[in-house]
């Protein structure tokens, strides 16, 4: 049982990492210019009778890299 848990964890971790690296996405014509970024938020739930969905953002942090900065 423990072996299956480890395999499942590694599979989920690999999918997560490849998603973060953009390996599962294909760049389209709307490529992002250097120095710019994009935030996409998707809400997935069962169909419901929603009038609105409120998203509250408490904190946003960023890192501005200079030439030669790798981190």
C-alpha positions as CSV (number, residue, x, y, z in Angstrom):
1,X,0.0,0.0,0.0
2,X,2.8,2.4,0.9
3,X,4.4,1.7,-2.5
4,X,1.3,2.8,-4.3
5,X,1.1,6.0,-2.2
6,X,4.7,6.9,-3.2
7,X,4.0,6.2,-6.9
8,X,0.8,8.3,-6.8
9,X,2.6,11.1,-4.9
10,X,5.5,11.2,-7.5
11,X,3.0,11.2,-10.4
12,X,1.0,14.1,-8.9
13,X,4.3,15.9,-8.1
14,X,5.6,15.4,-11.7
15,X,2.3,16.8,-13.2
16,X,2.5,19.8,-10.8
17,X,6.1,20.6,-11.7
18,X,5.5,20.2,-15.4
19,X,2.6,22.6,-15.2
20,X,4.7,25.2,-13.4
21,X,7.4,24.9,-16.0
22,X,4.9,25.3,-18.9
23,X,5.6,21.9,-20.4
24,X,1.9,21.0,-20.6
25,X,0.9,24.3,-22.3
26,X,1.5,25.3,-25.8
27,X,2.5,28.9,-26.5
28,X,0.0,30.7,-28.8
29,X,0.0,33.9,-30.7
30,X,-0.7,35.8,-27.5
31,X,2.8,35.4,-26.2
32,X,3.8,37.6,-23.3
33,X,6.4,40.2,-23.9
34,X,9.7,40.1,-22.0
35,X,9.3,41.8,-18.6
36,X,5.6,41.3,-18.5
37,X,3.5,38.6,-16.8
38,X,0.0,37.1,-16.8
39,X,-2.3,35.9,-14.0
40,X,-5.0,33.4,-14.9
41,X,-7.5,32.2,-12.3
42,X,-10.0,29.4,-13.2
43,X,-13.0,28.5,-11.0
44,X,-14.1,24.9,-11.4
45,X,-17.1,23.7,-9.6
46,X,-20.4,22.0,-10.2
47,X,-22.9,24.1,-12.1
48,X,-24.8,26.2,-9.6
49,X,-27.1,29.2,-9.4
50,X,-24.4,31.8,-8.8
51,X,-25.1,35.5,-9.0
52,X,-21.5,36.3,-8.3
53,X,-18.1,34.9,-7.2
54,X,-15.9,37.0,-5.0
55,X,-12.2,36.5,-4.9
56,X,-10.3,38.2,-2.2
57,X,-6.5,38.7,-2.6
58,X,-4.7,39.4,0.7
59,X,-1.2,39.7,-0.5
60,X,0.8,39.9,-3.7
61,X,4.6,39.6,-3.8
62,X,6.9,39.9,-6.7
63,X,10.6,39.7,-7.5
64,X,12.1,41.9,-10.1
65,X,15.2,40.3,-11.6
66,X,18.1,42.4,-12.9
67,X,20.5,41.2,-15.6
68,X,22.4,38.2,-14.3
69,X,20.1,37.6,-11.4
70,X,19.1,34.0,-11.2
71,X,16.7,33.6,-8.4
